[in-house]
């Protein structure tokens, strides 16, 4: 594959340093990439970038609960602010105020966002924190009726 920047060289297998700063905290990781030996351009697989962002979000989840960290975690999960507002039973304006630092980020909301990050990291099945919050936001959707006790002796 030709380099998309200089168009003069083929991309070679290599590595690059991924770096980001969130809420005055710096994060970095070595990642596999296709590298142009002529101009230094590199291409990183989207899944690798998603994993990097998820791992940064996990580090941010340990606090302190800063707005910039909350926004990064939300985006790492691929959630819109409106969706988060619905899940947390608040308004999109409140989420925006948390993320921009206009008001202090709610510690409980931050903790729930951290649990959603943990769910994603662990690759949990269908019953995740996000699913549970969605059910709580719509009480009529909760299941009623027979329960399964499994094999109780």
N, C-alpha and C positions, 0 to 999 in steps of 0.2 A: 504494500500500500504506500502510495506517495504521500509525502508530508503535505498537509493542507495549508501550511503557512508559506514555506519557501518553494514548494513544488519541485525541488531540485534533488531530493534524496528520498530513499525508501526508509520507512519506519522500521526500527529494529526492536526486538524484545529487550526490555530493560526495566529499570525501576526509577521511581521518582519520589520525592518527599512531598506528602500532602500536609498542608498547614492551614490552620484557621485560628482566629482569635474571637472568643465570645465572652462578653461580660468581663473583659480584661484578663481572661485566662487563655493561655496559648496551648494549642494541641497540635501534635504532628504524628505522622506514621509513614513508614516506607510502604510503597505500593507497587505492584507490577504495572507496567505501562508499555506502550509502544512509543519509542523515542526517536526523534530525528537527530542524527549525529552531527548534522550540518548547522541547524539553527537552534537546537535545544527544545523544540516544541515536543510536547508529550500528550498522549491520549490515554486516558484511564477508563476502563470499563465502568459503565453506569452502576453495576452491582457493587463494585469496589467502592465507589463514591458513596453509595447508599449505606454500606457497612461502616465506612469511616464516619459519616454523619451520625449514624445510630450509636456508635461507640463514644463519640463526643457528647451526644445527648445523654448517654448513660453517665458519663463523668459529671456533667452539669446537674444531673438529677440529685446529686448529693448536696446541692445547695452552695451558697445561700440562694433563696428563691428570688432571683432577679428577673426583671421583665425580659431582658434580652435573652436570658437562658430559657425562659418559658417559650418565647417565640421560636428559638432554635429547635427546642424539643418538639413543638407543634409541627414545624415544617419537616423535621426528620421523620415524623409519623405520616406525613402527607395529608395533614388535616387542615381544612380551612378554619379561619377564626370563627365563622358562623357555626360550624359543626361543633367546635370546642365549646362555644357558648351554649349550644343546645344540650350537649352532654353534661355540662356543669351547671345547668339550669340558671344561667345568667345571660346578660346581653352581649352582643358583639362589641358594643361600645366599651363595656367593662373589660373584656379581653384586650381590646386595643389599648385601653388605659394602663393595664398591667404591663403589656409588652413595651409600651413607650416610656414607662416609668412615671407616668402622671399620677398614678396611685400605686401603693405597695401591692405587690403580687400576693394574692391570697395563698397562705401556706397550705391549706387543704387542697386547693386546686392544683398547686404545684406538686403536692404529693401524689395526687391522682394522675397527673401527667407523667410523673416518674414511674408509676405502676404500669402505665400504658407502654412506656419505653421498655420496662422490664419484660412485659408480655411479648413485645416484638422481638427483643433479644433472644428470648427463650423459644420463640416460635410456637407459642401456645396454640392449642386447638380453638374451637369455636367459642368457648366461654371465657372471654377475656375481660379485663377491666372495662374496656370500651363498650363491649356488648352489654355488660352489666349496667353501666351508666345509661346506656340507651334504653334499656328496659325500665330503669327507675324513672327516666324522663317521660315515659309513656306507660303509666300504671295499668291501663286497660290491656296492654299486650302481655302481661305476666300470665304464665300458665297456671291453671287451676286443675284440680281433679286428682286422679290416682297418682300415687308416688311409688317408686320402685325401691324396695329395701334390699335388693340383691339377695345374696345367700347369707341370711342371718340365722345363726344356729339357736 
